[in-house]
Amino acid sequence: RGYFFIHHRRKKKKKKKSKKLQMKSKRVFGYSSQEYEEEDLAYDTPERKKKQKGGGRSNSKAVNNNDDTTTTSKNENKDDGRLLVVDDDNLPDEPYLPMSQVREDEENNINISGEIPMSQMRQNPNILRASEPLIVQDYYTKSRERNKGKVVNDPVHNHMYFSGKLCDVIDTPQMQRLRELKQLGTAYYVFPGASHNRFEHSLGTSHLASNVYETLTRSTRSLKWDAEDKLCVQLAGLCHDLGHGPYSHVFDNEFLPLRLGKAEAKKWSHEDMSCDMFEWLVEDNGVDLSPRIVQKVKDLISSNDSGYKEDKFLFDIVANKRNSVDVDKFEYLMRDSKNTGISASVDMNRLISFMKVIDDEICFKASEVYNVYRLFDMRANMHHVVYTHKKAKAVEYMIVDAMVEADVGWNSRISHAIRDPKEFIKLDDTIVKQIEFSNEPELQKARDIIKRLRKRDLYVFVNEYTVPEEYLSDFKDVTEEDISTSYESNSTSNTIPGGLKPEMIIVHNVKIDYSMKDKDPVSRVKFFQELTDEESFHIDRSKVSSLLPTNFLERKVRVYSRIRDHDVEEAIAKAFSNFQRKMYGGCEIQATPSRSRKKRGHSLGHESQRERGTATTPNGTQRSAHTDV
């Protein structure tokens, strides 16, 4: 009595199905098997669609009355020059049903909801779960493919399948460059497990994009499965990070503003470079993709849906500008948390399983609203713990300073590479090695910084404060000049000849939000009650939980010292305290009060305890001079 009928071979001449068997089919499936043969399901493979259009299932069994045995014949068809041999005995008697066609049988009081019970999903191997890859024949295009499909074993998503067309894109220099770009940039210097690269993140994003598309075509009755749409979504997930520079966001957020200016740097984005790199990838490697597909993939990467009147939900899968719930965020949160040892609080595969398209927009089941909030809460937590880690940012600023010095010595070779994909492909994380082992005299300052980095002689974190909520609306970024001018150079405690200079200080204006500045992104997410519903709605935050946040934006101000010297650090700490009193009415709101710092020599080579390799702690014990401050 399972989800499918057991097809018994008949030894005698095949007879018509009995009325009892037809009634049984009607009771389980909501309609008889004969009615099914006339219906064309969007989820069937092209081979079975062709077979159904050709007159349904052919009678492939010939009966031999002499020896009373049944023999099986095989149907041979030609498709694109390939011989397809189909054994009818291996085809299931009834293919799996979409969720929208599981109906309620009032006659037998079988209460079947819009969802497929898990027991039936376990019994039916043809029903695809969100966490499993869809491995089918490569039928995306009828053109030739250089590669066969491949299955990749991944520690996050287990087995991921990539078609021959996707492998043609993967096996290119533009795509392989991502192996040399750390996903978390300088966080690898703090979290040893964070050694994963943009390459595996891109593979995982393509895999999740494929799963989301398959889920939506199964759960939405009006949505037709389209091979070209699925291929475009997969390619967009695969190539969405082609435009990242050395150390990922360090390049566009920190390096380019210093070399080009903030106004000019804002005109460039890694999404636009990803589109340019993808277009060059197809042309340079002769990948057989039509201009229409190339343009659509570029629009999906940049989430540009202008000019598309239908199927706009496709632009929410990889890069969702509507509410920021997309597979890119799913993937990097899953991978980053696993490799850094941070526990994940969100079940991404469950979110994927309860998606549906209503009014050309991706919606979620109402029971998953708290899971959606946890998605953004997890992102904010990863920013707190990993992405803006104090030591990781200190390493980041050292690498940025080294790259700036190298760019000056190399005649702007690094910063001008953003103008041409053929020059941009030369930039990756190995830029640090190129600087370290360079011979040009102009790069001596850059080499000195890298040498300090190798010895863990990092820039020093001094202190930080959180901007009060009432000051958030009028907040302006704090600059190094704001801190240096707050230093009382005429005081008797001044021990810095010439006073505190801006080039000694680094100010980090930290901004952590729920992806949409001070807005609640879940307020832009739509939900549905049951999988059979065709109406969507918003859910007010007050109806979800009283423990949810009311403020979705946080700002902090941190200060670092480029020089590891006791007097300089003390001077920056005092200037930072004076700046807070001036800005916030005489109050000092930093996280910790100014502390007395142990004396140590200048990082440029002055004789000190640091050079002798040990430093004395307050309780008199000895410790390494490079212990984190």
N, C-alpha and C positions, 0 to 999 in steps of 0.2 A: 504494500500500500504506500509506496514512496511517492516522491514528486513526479516520477516518470512511470510509465507502464513498462512492465517487463514484456519484451516482444518475444513470444514463443515461436520458434520455427515450426511450421506445419509440414508434416511428412506427406500429407495428401494434397490434392488439388486445392489451391487457395480459394477460400470462400469469402463472401462479403462479411464485414464485421457484423456481429450479432447486435440486436437492438439493446441487449443488456450491456454490451461493451460500449456502445455509443452513449448510453445513459451514464455509465461510469465516467467516461471522458467529460461529459457535460457537467457532472457533479464536481469534479476536481478542478477543471480548468475554466469553467464558465462557458465553454463552448466545445463542440465536438472536434475531433481531429480532422474531420473532413472540412469543417469550416476554417480551420487553421490553414489548410493547404492553399486556400484561396487568398490568404492575407499575407502581405509583404511586410515583414518586420524590419525596422531600420537598423537593428543590431546584428542581423545575419551577415555572414561573410559573403563577399561577392559571388563566390562559386555557388553557394546555396541559393542566392537570389536568382542567378541565371537559370539554375535548375528548376526553381519554382515557376519562373516566367515561361520556361519551355514546356510547361504542362504538368507541373507538380512532380512528385517522386515517381520515377519510372519503375515498372515492375522488373526488377533485376533478377528475380528468382525463376528459374525454369524447373519444372517438375518432371522427373523421369518416372513414369508409371511402371516401367519394367522392373527396376531394382528397388522401387519405393524409397528412393533417397533424393535429397534436395541438393542441387549444385548451385553455386553462386557465380554469376557473371559480373564482369567489371565494365563500367562505363568509361569510355575514353573520349576526352575532349581536348581540343587544342586552344590554349589561351596565351596569346603573345608569343607564340613559337615554342611554348613549353607544353609538354605532355602531362595532363592531369589524370591520374588514375584514382577513381573514387570507389571505395568498397562500401556498398550500401549497408552491409551488415554492421559496419563500424559507426554508422550514423545513428544518433539517438532517435528513438521512435517519436518523441516530442521534444523540440528544442526548448531552451529555457525561456521563461516568460519575463517581460519587463514588469516592474513593480506596478505600473499603471494598469496592467491587464489582470492583476490578481483581484478577483471580484468576490462579492459576498453572495453566498448561496443560501437564500431564504428557505428553500425547500428542506434542506438537511440541517438548518440552524448552524451552519459552519461560519463562524465569525472571523472572517479574514480581513484584516486592516489593510491600509495602503502599503505597509511594510512587509517585506518577505521575512518570515520567521528565521531565526538563526539556525534552527534545526534543519529547515529546508535548504538553507545556504550551504550547510555542511554536507548535505546529501547530494547537492547538485554541483558538480565540478565546473559547470559552464557559467555559473554566476561569479562575476569578478568582484573581489573585495577591493576596497580603496588602497590597501597596502600591498596589493599584488600586481605584478606587471601583466600586461596583455601581450601574449606571444602569439602572433598570427603570421600568416604568410605576408611577405612584403608586397602590398598592392597599392602603395601610395601613388605611384606613377607608373605609367607603362613604358617609361624610358629605361635605358640601361643604367645599372648601378655597378660601380667598381667594387664595392664591398658587400659582403653578406651581413645579415643581421648578427648582432652580438649580445650576449648576456654578461653583464658586469656584476660582480659580487661586491656589494657596498656595505660597510659596517653600520650605516644608518638605515638604509632602505632595503637591505638584503639584496635580492636579485633584481636588476634593472635591465630591461630589454631595449635595445636600440636597433632600428631598422637599418638596412643597407644605405638608404639615403642619408640618415643621420650620421652613420659612420663615415660617409664621404665628407661630411663637414667636420667631424671630430678629427679625422686624420689629415689635418692641414696645419701649416706653420702658425697661422693666426690663432687657431684654437689651442694648439699645443703650448703656445706662449703662456697660457694661464697656469701651467704647471710651475712657473717661476714667480707667481704672485701669491703671497701669503694672504689667506682669507681675512685674518685678523691683524695683519700688519705687524706692528711692533709688540702686540700683546704676546707674541711667541717668546719674547725675552723675559716674560713674567710667568706665563703658563706653558710649561714645556710640552704639554700635549696638544697645544694649538698650532700644530705644524701643518694643518690641512691647507689646501690651496684653492684658488678660484676655479681650477679645473674640475675637481670633484663636486664643488658646489654647483657648477653649471650643469653637470650631468644629473645631479639630484633634482635640480629645478625643472629640467626637461622631463624627467620621470614623473614628478608630481603634476606637472602641467598635463601630461598624457592621462594620468589617473583622474584628474579633475574633469577633463573633457569627456572621458568615458562615463564617469558618474553622472554628469549633467545630461548626456544623451540617453541614459537609462532611466533617470528619475523624471524627466520632462517629456510628457506625451507628445507635445507639438514639435519637439526638437528632432530633426533628422540628422543622423550620423553622416558626416561628410569627411572624406579622406583628406581633401586639401586643407580644410580647416584644422583638422587634427595635426597634420604635418606642420602647418604654420605655427600653431601653438607650441609644438615641440621644439621647433627651430628657434622661436623667440626665447624660450626658457634656456635653450642651450647656448645662445649667443648674446644674452642680455648683459654680460659682464666683459665683453671683448674690449671695451674702451677704458678699463681701469689702468691707471698708471702704477709706478713703483709704490709698494706698500699701500696699495688701494686708496683709501680716502685721504691718506696723508698727502698724496700728490695734489689733488684738486682742492682740498680744504685748507692746507697749510703752505705748501710750496708755491703754487701758482700765484696766490695773492701777494706774496713777498716779491716775486719776480715780475709779475705783470701788473700789479695793482688790483685792488678788490673789484673795481668796476669792470675791468677787462676780464678778470678771472671768472666773474659771474656769467659772462657770455658763453663760456665753454662748460660742457657737462660730459660726464663719462657715458651717458645714454646716447648723446649725439655721436660721440666717437665710436660707440658700439655699432651704431647703424652704418657709419662709414666703413668700419672694419669688416662688417658682414658683407657689404656690397663688394668690397675689394676681395674678400675671401672667395666669393662665388666666381668672380671674374678671373682671379689669379690662378685658381685651381681647377677651373673648368667644371664646377659642380653643376649638374644638369637640373637647374631650377628656372622656371619661367619668370620673366620680369614681373608678372603680377604677384607671384608668390614672394619674390624678393621684396617688393614694395610693401606687401601686407605684413611680412615679418618685421620690417623696420617700423611700421606703424604700431605693431603690437609691443615692440621693445620700448618705444617712446610713449605708449598709451595714447596715440593720436587717432581718435575715432572720427574726426571730421571727414566728411565725404563718404561715410558708411551709414546707410539708412537702416540696416538690419544686422542682426547678430553682433550687436555692440557688447554683449556680455563677454565675448572673446577677449576684449581689451581689459577686462578685470581679472583675468586669470594670472598673468605673469606680472604686470605692473598696474596695480589698481589705484588710480588717482581719485576714485569716488570715495572710498572709505579706507584704503590702504590694507585691506585683507587680501593677500595674494600669495601665490606659491613661493615667490622669492623670499618673503618673510617666513613662511613655514619652514623652508629648507635651511636658511642660515640659522634660525633659532634652534632647530633640531641638531644640526651639525656642530654649531659653536658650543652649545650647552654640553653636548656629549664629550667633545674634545677638551673642554676646560674643566670638566668635573662638576659643573653646576646642574643641579637637578631641574628637569623640565616639569612645569606644572600644567602643561597643555597637551591634550591628545589631538595632534594635528590630523591623524587619519580619521578620527571620529568626526571632526569638522568637515572633512572632505566627503565622508559618507552621507552627511545630511545636508547636501547642497541641492539646489534646484533653481531653474531659471523661470522667473515670473516677470512679465512685462519687460523682457530683454535685459534683465538684471539678475545677478546671482544673489540668491536669498538662502537663509539658513533656517533650520527648524527652530521653533521658539524655545525648545528645551535646551538649546545650546547657547543661549545668550550669555550665561555666566562664563562659559568656555571661551567665548569671543573676548570678554573683558580680561580674562586671564591671559589671552594671547598678547594684548598690549601691555599688561602688567609685567609679563615675563620679558618683553622687549625692554621696558624701562629698567627692570632689575639687571638685565645683561649690560645695559649702559652704565649703571652704577658700579657693578662688580668687575666687568671685563673691559668694555670698550673705552671707558674713561679712567682706567686704573692709573693711579698717580705715577707709578714707576714706568708703566708703558708709555704714558705721555712724556715723561722725561726722556726716554729713549727716542720717542718720535721727534721731539724738538732737536735733539742732537743730530739725527739723520737729516732733518730739514735744513739745519745750519750747514751741514756738510754738503748737501746738494746745492744749496745757494752759492757757497764758495766755489764748488766745482762748475756750476753753470756760468759763473763770471769768468772763471779760468778757461772754459771751453767755448767762450763766445756765444752764450745763450743756446748751446746745442740741445740742452734738455728742455727748456721752456718753449723753444720754437718747434719742437717735435710734434706738438699738438696740432699743427697746421697740416700735417701730411701723414696719413696712415702708414705709409711705407717707411717713414722715420720713427713713427710712434711705436711700431712693432719692436724696435730695438731696445725699448725701455722696459725694464722689469726690476725685480729686487736685487739682481746681480750688480746694479749700479753702485752699491756700497763696495763690492769687491773691486770694481773698476777704479773707484776713487782710492781705495786702500793701497793698491799696487801700481798706481800711476807714477810717472817720473817727472811730470811737468812741475817746474818750480812754482807756478801759479796756484797749484793745488796743495801747497804745503799746509795751509790752515785747515783745509778739509781733511787731510790725512791725520793731522793732530787730533781732530775731533773723533775720527773713527778709532784712533789708537786709544783715546780715553774710553770709548764705548767698549772696546775689546777688554779693557782692564776693569770694567764695571765702575769707572769713575764718572758717575752720571751727574747730570744737573740735579740740583737739590730742591725738593719740594719744601716750601717755607710754611705756608698756611693757606686756609680757604675760609670762605663764609658763604652761607646761603642767603640769597636776596629775599627779604621779607615779602610776603604775598601782596601787601598794599603798594609796594614799589615796582611790581612786575610790569605794569602797563606802561610806565615811563622809563623803564630801564634802558640804559645805553651802555654799550660795551666799554669796559674799563681798559685803559691803555697803559703802557709802560711809563709814559710821561706823567700820567695821573699819580702813579705811585712814587716816582722819583721826586716830583715836586712837593710831595707831602713829607719829605725827609727834612728834618730840622738841621741843616748843615752848620748853623752857628751855635748849636748846643755844645756844652762842655764834653758831652759823651761822643762827639764826632771823632771817629778814628779812621776815616777814609779820606785820604788826600784828594782834594778836588770834588768831594761830595759823591752822592749816589747818582750814577748815570743810567739812562734808560737801557743801554745795551747790556747792562748787568742783569736785567730783570726780564722775565717772561711772564705774561699774564694770560691765563687760560679762562675764557668766558664759557663756562659749561652750560649747555642747554639740553635738558632731558624732558621729553614729552611723550605723548601717546600717538606720535606720527603726524598729528595735525595741529601743531602749535598748542594753543590753549583750548582747543575745541575737543569735545568728546567724540571720537571717531565712531563709536558704536551707535550714536544717534543717527548716523547716515547708513547704517546697515539695516536691511529689511529682513523680515522673518515670515514664516508661514507656520500654521498649526499642524497640519497633516500633509503627508507626501502627496495626497490626491487633491489638495487645495490649489486653486488657481488665483488666489488673492494674497497679497503681501501687506505687511504693516510694520510700523516702527514700535519699539518697546521703550517706554520711558524709564530712565535710570532709577527713579524712585520706586518703581514697581518691581525692580529686580532684587535689590538689597540695600539696606541702609549703611552697609559697610563699604560700599563702593566710593571711590574718590570723588570729590567735588571740584578739585583743581587738577588740571591735566598738563601743567607746565611747571617746571622747576628750573631755576637758574642758580649757578654757583660761580664764584670768582676765586680762582686759585693763583698763587704767585710762586714762581720758581726762581732760583738763582743759577745763573750760568757758571758762577765761580764757586768752587767748594772752599770757602774761606769763612772762618768764624765771624770776623768783623763785618764782612759783606752780608752774610746771612742775618746777623743781628740788625744791621741797618735796614735791610728790606723788611724784616718783621716789624720794626718800629714804624717805618713809613706806611706799611699796610694797615697798622692799627690807627695811625693818624688819619689816613684816608677814610676809614670807616666812621670815625668820630665826626669828620667833616661832612660826610654824606648823609648820615643817619642821626643827626642831632645829638652828638656827643656820646652815642652808644657804640660799644664794640661788640659786634655780632658774629665774630668768627667762630668756627667750630670748636677750637681749643684756644685757651689763652696763650699769649706769647710765652714761650718756655726758654729757659736758659740753655744754650747750646754748647756742647763740648768744643773746646778750642782745637782747631786743626789748621794745617798750613794751606796755602794757596794751591789750587789745582794745577797751576802751571809750573810747579816744581820747587816751591819754597820748602825748606827743611821743616819737617813736622813729624808728629807721631804717625800720620798716615803713611809717610814714606818708609817708616821703620816697620810698618805692617800691622801694628796693633794700636788700639785706643783703649782708654780706661773708662769703664762704666761708672755710674754713681756709687755702686756698692764696692768699687775697687777691683773688680775682676777684669781680666783682659779679654778683648774680643777683636775680631777682624775689623780693620778700618773701613771696609766696604759694606758693613752691615747696613741694611736699609734704615734711613732716618725717618 
